[in-house]
């Protein structure tokens, strides 16, 4: 019986192994060799630590390292605190479905687009300053570095606007597996305040379920490139941005220390995760001691309110950022202290049409192909698990998360060298391949829970009625799971559209997408054209999510059990 | 012609024997009731016969249906129908299409298939409900539709896993009667897991009491 679907599982495993894991391994191998002095193309062929010395000597290295640690860790910790506090404050008042719908726009928006919009809002000549201008009497933008500030505050805020909603969604979905209301009532009946119940009873149960996503957030915040380029300090920038610059520097000699930096980036994330694990153990001991003391005194209500208020402000800024992209793209004359443009025009759209149409078609093509491949592979994987009637081994789960916790900068340059050797660097194929490394995990994670939530007995009933595995898949599972499959597809599209580094490196700078163009333009002067690209960037995932909502609604309009909140 | 279990044993994924080896013959038209403490493996026994065992469960011994060894066959070729606690109607299909799903392919022609399903719906008191959403049915209607779906597939045996336990007590007698009379009319062997003494009384058939195996 265990041989059921063996070929399917072997096929899936070899595609995952050769298609997804091998490139990551090869990328690290190439980067690692360069990091220890083996880079024959530059005539360096002795194993040594010289690249590391060169790295440390590069101007701004120390500052970049410090910036990376400060921005990455504080963005993650603050996001986690806010998401937890906000959840504690509002959980009893929102259903998971409503929560997911509220958070979707924030999850769908590509990081770079949000960053561009945020720069529009926060900049000294941005919306916040314009809103304050009449009250404080500014007739020109104040001389403050509110974006690209040397402390990286704008970067932290930008990361938080994306990560708080993500963590909220993860926590909300974990909470569906815990009888929260009962535990909260039980705790309050024992004399503990609401916030304390959350800290002492709910969060210890939630943490094991959100640990991995928190690591993903940490890894991302420590190694992000596009957002840091747009919002972070520019000279010196964060380490990941610096490494990207060194890799692309006119002097190819910098590739060697850049490789060492890429490996260092991996070590930083490993260290960060290790610190989080250590923190978890420490919290467990302190928490237990605190719990056993049984103190009821601490009031956390002010903390919860503060977390809610900050979260709402962050969301509001995020919404403003999205709106400002659209407005800038349609603005013509918009002198400083005015809150809205003086004159409107479609000229930015028309004048840049040839540029954005090309980038748009590339982006759409990449999104469709990478998402289709990823969804097909995810369905094949899940179907293989079903046919074997077994759950997922821990190593397989780790395999799925792997591309999300390792820094892209760590292996993409090395992978490009490998792609050069087989002659596909700069091709669409190479970009599709590299993007799929990151699209697949998200699609797989999004689809796994709904797939498993499908009642085993429903499938057994179908089998008992004589339906073989293929008929069960096509006639039962896929139609019932239409909504989650389309949601996973929309997530795939959003992830693909947002990819910056894989497109930049694998496309060898020749394949322009909305994201690569928006990031490049964001350092320039014309906000209107940048607004056009970033607005388009937002629209694509939005269209995908809309389709994921509308298609099942029409298809299943007469099927009550499929339109309720049971399926997400 | 019968459902025959010979020295059937089941092991959990961690190698634990569920109950002492069972040998049993269920003749055509008979309903044998399986009883026993919870956790002894009553549902697992039905899963083994129907081909629905989860990964890691071990099954040894022989399961013969009308002389055909079925223990190594996949569920879809065993011709063993199942009824669970819930009706498990497919939520994306209409009531009629749920029944049509199990209709064997030797019933040919759209009109013929449609009228076979309509006739079964009528027997279940669901005449004219072909195109309705299955979620719109009441508990009793769902149970009857599920039984019809199972029987239309022309099974050679039926397994019932606490089929009435989730029904209102007022409905239970009616559905119980409906189920047993239809199974009797087909003259196929049936095996039923239940905690309800009343179920066992109504069948008037034999009872198989599963016990935890003796420890040595």
Interface residues (C-beta under 8 A of the other chain):
Chain A: X1 X2 X4 X388 X389 X390 X391 X455 X457 X458 X460 X461 X462 X463 X464 X465 X466 X467 X468 X469 X475 X476 X479 X480 X482 X556 X558 X559 X560 X561 X562
Chain B: X47 X50 X51 X52 X53 X54 X55 X56 X74 X75 X76 X77 X78 X79 X80 X81 X82 X84 X86 X88 X90 X91 X92 X94 X101 X102 X104 X133 X134 X135 X136 X146 X149 X150 X153 X155
